[in-house]
């Protein structure tokens, strides 16, 4: 899902991009839990920008 968000949800011109990501996450969560209720489903965030090996600017 993170790759989906990077490709489709991180558009600076779409103020609802993150909301779309959240909606997708909720759908995926429900689908996984419907198949396997014991599976732990969670979201993580990273502070560093991995490809450049530097910390992200958190001044938003």
N, C-alpha and C positions, 0 to 999 in steps of 0.2 A: 504494500500500500504506500510506503514512503516513496517508492519510485513513481507510482501513479501520481502522487501529489506533486512531486518535482516536475513531472512532465505536463500534467493537466491542471493542477490546482494552485500552482504558485505564480499565476499570472498577475502581475502588479495592476493590470487594468481591470481585473475582476474583483471587486470588493467582497464578493461572496465566495471566493475561492476556498477559504479555510472552512466555511460552513459546509460547502459541498464535500470536503474531505471528511468532516465530522459525520455527516450523513452517511457517507460510504462506510466509514469505520463502524457505525452502529449497525448497518446492514450486515457487514461481514461478521461482526461480533455475534449477532443473533443467529446467523446461519451456522457458524462454528458451534455455538452452544446447543443449537437444535440437533446437530449430528453427534456431538460429544460434550455433554454437560460438564464433565470433569476437566476439560481442557482449559488451561489458563490463557486468556486472551487479554493482551494489554498493549498499550502504546508507550513507546519510549522516545525521548528527544535527546539529541546530542548538542553540546555547546560548540564543539569544534567543527570546522569546515574540513572534512576529511581529505578531499582531493588536494587541498592546498596546505594541509597540516598546520592550520592556524585556528585560533579561537574565533568564534563568531562574534560579531558586534551585536550586543544585546540592547543597544540604545534604540528602541523602536518607539 
